[in-house]
């Protein structure tokens, strides 16, 4: 049986198409915050302490639909750092010191196992016992995406625990990444470097030198660190990444390019045959989830470094509006996984109609943010926000076993029996989104800052 948010459904039934008068009334915001806070508790309780690996350190990754640990327990630095971040945030959110110990546990694994003591930088993937896992060609390649999340998790843990060693490693990781992966000529960061720190300027296998997803999480990590360590070079890199994402990677009619060469030339297959376009859609598609996530991350970064928000807000609104126009499910709500501009001048074609859990979480966060920041369009954003919250409650939250399904049951009914956790699915996207939403709903002045 599908369960939905009764409050969200009541509002949608009585609001055509949005809450009376536009704004969400204070009493509605408070009531919704209560629902969202129960959702946060659901996530924390589902994952912790069961994800803590007491035998080998760090965190277990794979769990089946009933939360039984699986046999594949390789550990990716991204997952380990995200759990370190989430438990730090849980400690600050709940005041429960148990989460402090768990976050410290994650820091220890990042320090002692994931960090390459010989050459610096984080390994990308290790076996459960900590043995590094090489690429198919035998090399140990380090990835900027993983380095970014290492910084992100360590910074949050320092904020929660005050452990100076966590901050010191975050600073060292930033300096290592900046020395080895930063492109002083074209800006931004190379996606891959060798174990020793030499950037792969032509990319790795089919991935180009630079990518949207890596860039988004670099600015996210740097922003998190800057809150605690306002270093001038770090600030320069945040502004550099913000302008690159906003003004170079963002293209009309309002989306971000996926992969780029060293000089930021987008990888594009639009002039190729249909079969080639379809075969390469992963490298050249419209991702509504990433676009709405980017809107939030860009605004947060601009806010933290003290930039005027006007230009970035305009860009963020374009990204969100395009996602609502081309990637939104008008029937059940939610953002689809991928679309593609097959023909110039015509709307994009949905090539993957699934609705991944993380994209809906990011959408929820950004839709409320845009409703608060753009009064002239708040009807549209608040209405979509309420629909999204109903969708999450009805199709993504596992009310029996806890946690979230990997995809919405309306499009992926098989997700009901699919794994609840793997190295790409943890508790970071949805817990971050719900904590942001709850804070914003309860804030006396939700327009005062981007991250409240």
Beta strands, then each sheet from edge to edge (+ up, - down):
strand 1: 75-76
strand 2: 125-126
strand 3: 142-143
strand 4: 192-193
strand 5: 210-211
strand 6: 250-251
strand 7: 255-256
strand 8: 259-260
strand 9: 338-340
strand 10: 349-352
sheet 1: 1+ 2-
sheet 2: 3+ 4-
sheet 3: 5+ 8-
sheet 4: 6+ 7-
sheet 5: 9+ 10-
end
